[in-house]
Amino acid sequence: MARWRTPVPTGARPDGPPEPGERDILARRNREAVARALTRTDLVQALAVCAVDPVSSVLATARLEIAARSGFGAAAGQAWGFPAVGPLEAVCWAGANLVPVIPIADPDRRAEAISAFATVARVHGRRSSSIVGEQWAALALWERLSPHWPPAREVRADQPSMAIGTAPSLPPEPTVRRSVPAELDIVLPACVRMFTEEVGYSPVASGGSAYAERVRSLITEGRSFIRLVPDVGGQPAIAFKAELGAVAGGVAQVQGVWVEPAFRGRGWSESGMAAVVTATRASVAPVVSLYVNAYNERAVAAYRRVGFEQVGTFATVLF
């Protein structure tokens, strides 16, 4: 079992060494302020930690469920647990994203968990393209790591986390449907445009195939939704799209919502999202969630019209 010790206050009195009782307390704190690399035998506990708040933890839960079924290699990452001794209180998924899940009420104990995870992340170096999760946890983890990792490209510190567990407030657009593998050639360019518009660079600029394979996988799994319209030449083109980027624990998180610029301002995002919510709740998960940048007031308002309510706040640190 790998462990990484984090510095904790010595607690020594200014006028001398700690008393025997204090030494016992400090020894216990030193043992507990350690993170461990989780194995498959830990995953039941790890998933129970995530189940405390299924919406905020869905990104980590989705990867942990894959690891439980097929191993960490299939999940493309690893998980760290806190503390090293005793029942797990917090976990952190480390893969394409670094996702802390820390459902701990006590502020001091939460700080110990953050410190433990930051120490592990420093040992491994930056391998993730982002830190994402509950606002306080993601930003606290980045505060610990920022002196040691390269600068962030962008910090999105205020992202309302929204969810809906009922039928949408608006009628769903009847032409929105799941895409099929034969439509990859029109779905992929729309996904690339959305990503570039949202993040600021093309996910296929380096020539790799990982992004295309991810889009292909979402289509194959029935997690890609589209609305088609004829282009100027009469060929089908994407007017609206969205994906279920993470599905786990009874929650489906929508990502990649995009409307072709020529059709914006017509309410197509609202009716399209109403269709996604309806289809998802019928056959995938009872709760549909997403997170959005607070400065995108039009998007926040659109999601509220569909029936989404804010249930928390996320933050994302992009590298």
Buried (B, 14 or more C-beta within 10 A) or exposed (E): EBBBBBEBEEEEEEEEEBEEEBEEEBEEBBBBBBBBBBBEEBBEBBBEBBBEBBBBBBBBBBBBBBBBEEEBEEBEBBBBBBBBEEEBBBBBBBBBBBBBBBBBEEEEBBBBBBBBBBBBBBEEEBEBBBBBBBBBBBBBBBEBBBEEBEEBEEBBBEBBBBBBBEEBBBEBBEBBBBBEEEBBEBBBBBBBBBBBEEBEEEBBEEEEEEBBEBBBEBBEEBBBBBBBBEBEEEEEBBBBBBBBBBBBBBBBBBBBBBBBEEBEEEBBBBBBBBBBBBBBBEEBBEBBBBBBBBEBEEBBEBBBBBBBEBBBBBBBBBB
